[in-house]
Amino acid sequence: MKYLLSVMAFLFAVAGFSQSKISGYITNSNNEKLAGVLVHIEENNAETTTDANGFYQFTTLPKGTNKLIFFLSGYEILNKTVTHLEADAVVNVTLNEKEQHLEEVIVSTFFNKIQAQNVMKVEHAKVSELKENGATSLIDGLTTIAGVSQISTGTSIGKPVIRGLSGNRVLVYSQGIRVENQQFGEEHGLGVNSAGVESVEVIKGPASLLYGSDALGGVIYLNPEKYASYQEKETSFEQQYFSNTQGTATTFGFKASPSNFKFLIRGNYTSHADYKVPSGERIINTRFIENDLKMGIGYANTKMATDFRYNFNQLDLGLPEEDLENSGFRNPMFPKQDVANHALSLNQKVYFKNSKIEGDFGYTLNNRKELEEADEIALSMKLQTASYNVKYFLPKFIRLEAIVGIQGIDQTNTNFGEELLIPDANVKDFGTFLTTNYAWNSNVLQAGIRYDNRKISTQTHGIEGEEGYFEAIDKQFDSFNASVGYKTDLSESINSRLNIASGFRAPNLSELTSNGVHEGSNRYEIGDSSLKNEQNFQVDLNLEYKSQHFEIFVNGFYNHINNYIYITPTGAEIDGNDVYNYIQNNASLFGGEAGIHFHPHPFDWLHFTSSFENVTGKQGDNNLPLIPANQWKNNIRTEFTLKDWLQKGYASVFFNYTFAQNNFSTFETKTNDYLLVNLAIGGKIKIGKNYLNASVNGNNLLNKTYVNHLSRLKTDGIYNIGRNIIGTISFDL
């Protein structure tokens, strides 16, 4: 902790308070002023848009060289570099017309390039777009991205799965710091609300070079909402209603940037009753209540940028069990989970003439309780995590960019309940890395190397030979990893990406120490303290063709994992519970995604998208558990404007077909295929001088009876949710 404070003090100490600005006008080839052009500064991820006169302005800029990127749909993307910025600069630009989809800057990769310039294929989606696709929650929205699925427990708990890997193999980042909420349990949810999240990015494949242990399967990066534009303020309100669960979600936010200081606050209250299956039966105790608060304050000038964020999330959610008698309507019954998450983060940037230092510092407190009765706290765990991630961006040498950095966490788990899933423990991570990016013509080469060390120490608990006994362990895990990626344009319309990377994951506390009944999984689990690192090697190939009215992509991957850790039944029983052991063997996963996007001329208002995703997981001749079934997703979308009273109108019909899962593990069963039909319609409605955003989504319109292969309620014969109509209104006050 002293080390963290010293680094933070250094970053603040070198910051100054001088100012300079860049401003200008943006026109087209006919010298017409262009409004709504998005202008992005690569060095600090600042953004603004041009006003009705095509004017833009940045008042607080990093010292030295700044790269500006200009975006507007229907025009070519333009890059401008302003060198040695010491005083005010005027940059007027002209954009040439060309059908071009707006590309977002990718934040989750260290070099922060737009996707066209990025070596890694990173999926990016705005949360508003996920809601348009009918997402009922953040994790539900993530599953609309090809290659992403979820392990679900009803509608309240969802855990992300990337290309067949889940749990501790997938890292989730929010506010620039890792989400740590005892994610080893299948019934432990994400604990992040979509309110106040601007967009999501998904890295599919080992990201250990970027983020260290636990990024073996990939990273989900949640970008917090941006502050208001300079000297602007915004007040917004959103209300949602869900017919199936008679649920409501209310969100209110305010943000302002009166000067170099900027701040925001956003609160959300969500409440759902038990969900209803197509037969009309409600699944008792799948209800939940969620409270979420996000706050932020930032400051920026020429030499520094500071962003401090706080998020409080509380979940009160029921756990469905057999023979429960219904009581009440909306408040969760026993047994239930009471989970509170506190997350504080600080992002600090310091700019030099031709380089910069960036640090992310975080503290999270996860307080997880499971209650059997009102006065009986069966499980209570407090997980405290301090984290740091400091990167130095070296001066650019011709076309070569390089970053060196250190990362780490200091984590403590403490038990307070009658039952223990894992013992009291301390985990310390330390990693150091070097990554480089070299670009020439239409080619980009990126390579890096990293070393990590993880220390795990636990305390003895219980009586040897009895349930609940945990032997103290003191172990270290080390790993070197490397990656190399190459992106090139094979022609004006075709580009390709090839990435080869290694990754690793140290075994978690549950895998090392378990000795007892895991109520959430209904089995007696036994860990193995001799488990080794999981070490993988993955090859990922991406091909894309883009023309003015047609796009196609193909992604393929092969992932070999040495010492893959999994749980398997032994055939024995203890106190009526089946016994499962954690073991490890080599495994392989392979598959990919392919899709098209067609919007024919002259019907530019019409869009057709279709994608197919596949993953196969093998351990020798056996199938790995929790592998999602193949999916084929189709969407027909129209976009329209009705005079001046409806702007940005849209209507979409989704046909999502999930194939039967015949490749199941030894303790799973076959899952049948099913087709879901969804509908979405919405737009901006003009009321007086103001606009109201309104949408209606219909999920599972045909009220299809089905069960997803990754549903934890499948073994109890419980189906997934039936027809659900979602109404949403939002507006600025």
N, C-alpha and C positions, 0 to 999 in steps of 0.2 A: 504493500500500500504506500509506503514511503517513496518507493520508486515511481509509482504513478503520480503522486503529488509533485515530485521533483520535475517530471517531464511536463506536466501541465503548467507548473510555474514558469518553466523555461519558455513554453509556447506563448504565454501571455506577456512575458517580460520583453520579448523581441518585437512585440506589436507596437505600431505607431498609430498616429491619428491624422495624417495628411490625407487629402482627397484629390481625385481627378475624375474626369468623366469622359464618356464617349457618347456622341449623339449623331443623328443624321436623318436623312429622308430616304425612303425606299420607293422606287418607281418601276414600271414595266418598260418594255421596249418602245412604247408609244408615249413615254414620259408622263404616264398617268400615276398618281399617288396610290400606293397599295396599303389598304388598311388590314389589320389582323395578321400581319406577318410576325411569326414567332422568331425572336432573336435570342440566341443562346450563347453564353460565354463558357467555353470549355473549362477554363482554369478553376472556376468556383461554382459552376452549374447554375449561375444566375440566369433568369429569363425575364423577358418582357415582350409586349406586342405593340405594333405600331397603332397609332390612333387614326382617326378618320382622315387626317392629312398626310398619312404615311410617315409620321415622325416617331422616333424612338429615342430613348435616353437611358444611360446607366450612370449613376452618380457615385457609386462606390465600387472601384475596380481594383483587382490585384496589381501590384506594382510590377513593371516590366512588360513582358510580351503577353498579349491577349489574343486568343483565337475566337472570332465571332462566326457563328453559323446561322444562316438565314433560311427559314422554312416557310413555304406557303403552298398549300395543295394546288396543283395545276402548274407549278413553276419548278425549275431546277433548283436543287439545293446549292447554296453558295457559301463558300468559306472565305473569310477575310482575316488576315493577321495584322495586328497593330503592334509594332515592336517598340521596346524601350519607352513605355508610357510613363511620363513624368508629369504631364500637364494635360489640359483638355484636348480632345481630338474630335474631329468631324469626319465621319465615315458615311458617305452617301453611296448607295449601291443600286444597280439595276438588275432585276430578275428576268430571266428569259422563260417564256412559256414552255411548259412540257408537263405531260401528265405524270405526276409523281406523288406517291403516297407519303404522308408525313411520317418521318422517322424520329423516334425518340432517342435521346442520349441514354446510353446504358450506364447506370450508376454502379451496378453490382460488380463490374469488372474495373480494375484499378485505373485503366487509362481513359475511361469515360468517353469512348468514341460513340458515334451514331452506329446503328447496326450495320450499315453498308461498309463501314470501315473497321468493323470488329472481327477479330479472328474467331472467337467463340460464337456459336449460334445461341443467342439468348432470347428466350420468349418474353415478350413485353406486352402488357395489357393494362389499360386504365380500369380502375374499379368501376367507374361509370359504365364502361363497356360491358363488364362482367354482369352488372345489374340489368343492362339491356338484354342480356342473354338469359335472364331469369334466375340468376344466382340468389339463393336465400340466405347465404352466409359467405364469409370470405373464403373458407375452405371449399365450399360448394362452387364458388366462382373459379377457383384455381383448376378444378377438374374439367373446365371447358377448354383448357390449354392442352394441346396434343402431347401425350406422354405423361400426364399428371392424373393421378387417381386419388382416392381417399379410403382409409379404413374407417368405417362409420359405426357409431352406436346410436341408432335413431337419427334424429335431426339435430341433436345438441352437441355431439362429439364427433369430430372428424380429424384424422391425422393424414398428412400428405404422403403420397407415394409417387416417386419419380422412377419411371422405367423399372418397376418391380422392387425398388428399395425403399425402406421406410424406417420409422423409429429414429434411433440415434444416427442412422446413416444419412439422414437429410437434415441439414441445418436451416433454420429459419432466422432471418435477420429482420428486425424492426427498429426504426430510429437509428440505424447504423450499428446496432449491437445485437448480439445473438440472444434469441429467446431461449431461456432456460426455465422449464417448468415441469421437471420430472417426466420428460417425454418418453421414457423407456416403456411406460405402460400403454397397452393398446387402447385402454379406456381413458387415457389422459389426453384431453383436447389441446388445441392450439393456443387458446387463451388470448387471442388478439381479435378485436372487433374491426370491421371494415370502415367504420366511421373515422374520418381523419387519416385514411390511407389513400394516397393519390393514385398509385399504380403498383403493379407487381412485376417482378422479373424472375424468371426461372432459368437457372443453369442446370442443364441435364448432363450428368456425368461427373467424374471426380473433380472437385474444386478444392482439394487439399492444398494446392499451391497458394491459393488465395486465402483460405480460411482455416487450414490445419485439420486436426482430427475431427471426426464426425461429419466432414463434408465429402465422405466417400461416394455417396450416391447423387449429390447435387446440393444446390442452395436455392431457397426461396427467399427473395429479397423484397421487403415491403417498403416502398418509398413513402414517407410521410407527406401530408399535404403541404403545398408551398405556401409561403406567406403572401400577403396581398402585395400588389405592385407598389412601387415607391409613391408615397403620399396618397395612397388609396386605402379604403376600408370596405369590408364586406361583412354583411350579416346574412346568414342563410338558415333555412329551416327545411327539414325533410320528414315526411310521415309515410310509413309503409303499413299495409294491412295484408295478412296472410289468411286466406279463407280456411285452409285445411286445419290449421292449429289455432284458428281464431287469434292469431298472433299480431302484435303491434311492435313497431320499431320507430322511435322518435329521436330525431337528431337536431341539435341546435348548435350553431357555431358563429363566432365573431373573430375577425382578424383585421389588423391595421398595420400600416407601415408609414407612420407620420414623418419619420426622418431616417437616419441611419439605424435607429432602433426599430424593431418590428416584433409583433407578438400575435398570438392566436390562442383560442380556447374552443374546445368542442366537446360536447357531452352527448351521450346516447343511452337510452333506456329501451331494452328489448324484453318482451315477455311472450311466451308461447305456452299454450295448453298441450295436452297429449295429442300426438299426431294420429291421423285416421288412415287406415288402410282401405283399399278399394271396396272391401266387403261392408264398410261402414263402421267396423269395430275400431275403437280407439285403443292404442297401446298404452296401458296404464303406466304412469310415472316417466314418460318421455318428455315431460314438460320442463321448462327451464326459464330462469330470469337472469338477465345480464345487465350490469351497469358498467359504463365505460366513460372515462374522462381523459382527454388529451390536452396538454398545454405546451406552449413553446414561446421562447423569447430569443431574439437574435440581434446581432449587431455586426455591421460590416463597414470597413473603410478600405483605403488603398492598400494597407499593409496586413490586414487581418480580417477574418470572418469567424464569428462565434454563433453557434446554434445550440441552445439548451432545451431539452424536451423532457416532459414527464407524462407517463401513462399509468393510470390506475384502471384495472379491469377486475370485476368481481362476477363470478359465476355461481349460481345456486341451481343445481341441476339434479333431476331425479335419475335413478338407476332402475330400469325395468327388471323385475324379478317375477318368478312364478307365484301364483296364489296371492297376489296383492289385491286387497279390497280397495276400491276407489274411494278417495276421501278428498273433498274439495274439488277445485276445478283447475286453478292456475298455479298455486303454490306447490313446489315439489314436495313429495312425500318421502318417508324413509323407506329404504336406504337412499342416501343422496350424497353428492359431493358439494363442498363449499370451498371454492378456490379463489384466492385473492392474489393478484399480481401487481407489483409495483416495479416500474422501470424508469430509471433516470439515465439520460444520455447527454453527453457533451461532445459536439463536433467542433474542433478548433483548427482553423487554417491560418498559416502565417506565410506571407508572400515575400520572396526576395526578387532580385532583378531578373534572374532567369531560372528560378527554382522555387520550390515551396515545401513546407512541412505540413502534414495533415495528421491529426490525432482524433481517434474516437475512444471515449472513455465511458464506461457504463457501470451501473449498479442495479441489480435486479433482486427482488425478494419475492419468492413464490411460497405462499402459505397454503398447503393442500390438506384438506380434511375430508374424511369419509365417515359419515355418521350412520349408525345402524338404528339408533333411537334418539329421542330428543336429548337425553342426558348421557348418551353413550358415544364417545368419540373413538371409533375403532382405529382410525388411522389419522395421524397428524404429523406432517413433515414440513419443516421450514428449510428452504433452499436459498442460500445467499450467494450471489455471484458478482464478483468485481472483475471487470474486463478492460483491456486496453489494446489498441491497434494503432501503431504509429508508423507513418510512411514518409520517407523523404524522396521527393521527385527531383532527380538529378537534372542539371542543365541539359537541354537537348543538344546533341552533337550531330549536326547535319540532319540526317533522318532517323537517328537513333534516340529513343527515349528509354529511360531506366528508372526503376523504383527499388529502393531497399527499405526493409522494415522489420519491425518486431511486433509480435502479438502474444497475448496470454490471458489466462483467467486464474482466479483464485476462488474456489467454490467450497462451501461448507454445507453439509446436510445434517440436520438435527431432528431427532424423533421425539414426539411428545405423547403419542397415542398408545393404546393398549397393544396394538398389533404393529409389527414391523415388516415392511416389504424389503427394505434395504437398511443396513446399519448406519449409525452415525459415521460420517466420512468427510475427508478433505481431498479435493482434487486440484492439482496445480498444473497448468499448461504453460509452456514457453515455446515460441517458434520464431525463427528468423528466416528471411527469404530475400531473393533477388529475382526480379522479373524485367524483361526487356521487350521493346516493341520497335521493329524496324520496317519502315514503309518506303516503297519506291514504285512509281507508276501506279498500276492497279494491284500491286502485290503488298501483302503485309505478312511479316514473320514475327512470331512472338514466342519467347522461350523463357523458362525460369527454373529455379531450383530452390529447395526449402528443406530445413531441418526442424523437427519437432521433438519435444520431450513431454511426457505426461507422467505425473506422480500421483498415485492413489494410495491413501492410507485410511484404514477403518479401525473401529474399536470393537473389542470382544463384547458379545451380548448373549445372555441366556446360559443354559446348561448344556454341555456337550452331550450329543446323542439324542436331544429332544428337539421338537419343533420350535422354530424361532431362535435356534442357536446360530450365531455368526462368529466365526473365527476371525480374529484380527489379521489383516493383510497389510503389507507395505511393499508396493510394487512400482516399477518404472517401465514405461514403454517408449521406445525411440523409433524414429523413422526418417529416412531421407526420401524425398519425392521430387519428381521433375515433370515438366510438361513442355511440349512444343506444338505450335499450331501454325498453319499456313493458309492464307486466304488469297485467292487470285480471281480475276475476271477472265474466263475462258473466251468470252466475246463481249460485245456491248450489252447483251441480254442475259448471259449466263455467268454465274459466279459459283465458286466452290470453296469449301472449307474442309480442311483435314486437321484433326486434333488427336494427339497421342499423349496420354497422361497417366501417371500413377497416382494412387491415393491410399490412405490408410484410415483405420479406425481402431482405437484402443477399446477393449471390452468394457462395457459399462458395469455399474455396481450390481445391477440385477443379475447379469450373466455371471459375474464372479462370485457372488455371495448368497444368492437366493436359497432359502431353506424354510419353506412353509407354503400355506395355501394363499394363492393370489386370487382373492375373491372376484376381482374384475374379470379374470380369465377362467374361473371355476376349475382350477387345477392346482395340484401340489407341485411347486417348481423347485428344482435343485440346481444350484449354480456350480461352477468349477473354477477355483482360484488359479488353476494352471493354464487358463486360456491365453492364447497368443494374439498379437495384432492381426486384424484383417488387413490384407495388403492386396490392392487390385491394380490391374492394368487395363486401360480401355482405349479403344480406337473408335473415333467418331467421324463420319463422313457426311457432309451436307452439300447438296446440289440445288441451285435455285435458277429458275428461268423467269424473267420479268419482261413483259412488253407492256404497251400502253393499256391493253384491255385483257391481258391473260397472264396469270402467274401459276407456277407449279414448283413444288419443293419435294425433295426426297431426303430423308435423314436415315442413316443406318448406323448401328453401333454393335460392338462386341465387347463385353465386360467380363474379364476373368478375375475371380477373387480367391486368393489363397487364404485358408483358415477361416472360411465363412462360418459365422456363428449362427446357430439356429436351435430351436427347441423341438424335441421329439418325444413321443410317448414311450415309456418303458414296458408297459403292460402290467405294472404293479399298481396297487392301491394303498393309500394311507388314509385312514378314517373316512373311507368312502369316496375319496378324491383320487382321480387318475394321476399318476406320477409322471412328470415330464422332466427330462434332463436337458441342460444346455450342453451341446457338443459342437465340434467344428470339423469341417471338411472343405476341400476345394469345391468351388461352384462356378458356374458361368451363366451369364444372362446375355441375350442377344435379341435383336429386333429393330424396330424403328418406326418412323412416321412418314406419311406421304399425303400430299394434299394439293388442291387447286383452288384458284380464285378467278372467276370469270365475270367481267362486267362489259357486255358487248356494246360496241358503238353502232348506232347513235343512242342506244338505251343506257346511258351512263348511270341512270337512276336504279338500274337493276343489277344485283350482285348474287352470284351463286358460289358458295364455298363448299368444299367437301374434303374430308380428311379421314385417313385410316391409320390406326395405331396398333402395334403388336409388340409383345414382349414374351419371351420364353425363358424360364429359369430352371436350371438343372443342377443337381448335385449327384454326379455319377449317372446312374440310370433312373434316379428318382426326381420328381418334380419338387421345386421349392414351394413353400407355403406363401400365401398372400400375394400371389401373382395375378394382376388384373386380367380380365378377359379381353380379347380383341374388340375394338370398337370402330364403327363407321359412322361419322357425324356429317350431316348435311344441313345447309342453311340457305334458304331463298329469302333475300332481303330487298325491299324497295325503299327508296329515299325520295321524299317529295316535300313541296311547299304549297300551301293553299292560300293564295292571295297574300295578305299581310297579317292574317290572324293565326297562322300555324307555320312555324319555322322549324327547320331540321326535323321534319316528320319522318318516321320510319315504320315499317311493318315487316316482321320476320316470321317465317315458319321453319321449325327445326324438326328433322327426322333423324333421331339418334338410335342406331341399332347396335346392341351389344350381343356378341356371339356367345354361344355356349362355352363354358369353361370346362373342357374335358381333361386338361392337364393339371390335376389337383394333387396335393401332397398326401402322405399316408394318413393324416388325421383330418383331411377335408373331404368333401363330397362334391359331386358334379353340380354345376349351376346351369340352369336352362337359359336359352337366349330370350331376348325381348326387344321390342321396339317402343320407344317413347316419342310422342308427338308433342312439341311445345310451340307456343305462339307468343309473340311480343309485338306491341304497338305503342307508339308514343311520339312525343315532340314538344316543342315550346309553343304554348298558347298565349297569344297576346290578350291581355286584359287591361284596357285603358292604355297607359303608357308603360306598363310593366309586363313581364313574361312569367308564366307559370309552367314549369316542367312537369309533365304528367305522363305516366306509362301504365300499361296493364300487361302482365305476363300470365300466361296459362301454362303451367307445367304438368306433364302427364295428362294431357287433355282427354285422352281416351280412357282414363282411369284404369290403366293396365295393372294387373296383379303381377308383381315381379319381386325378385330379390337379387341384390348385387352380390357378386362372389366375395367382396371384401366387407360385407356387412357382418358385424359381430353378433347380430341378432338372428342370423341365418340358422345357427345350430338350434335355436329355440323355436324354429318354424315361424318366425315373425317376418312379414313382408315389409318392403319399403313403402314410403309414403304414397298415398293416392293422389287424386287430382288436387292441385293447389293453384288458386288464383291470387296473384300478387298485385295490389294496386299501390302506386307510388306517386306522391306529389312533392315537389320541392320548389322553393322560390327564394329570391333575395329580398330582404326586408329594406 
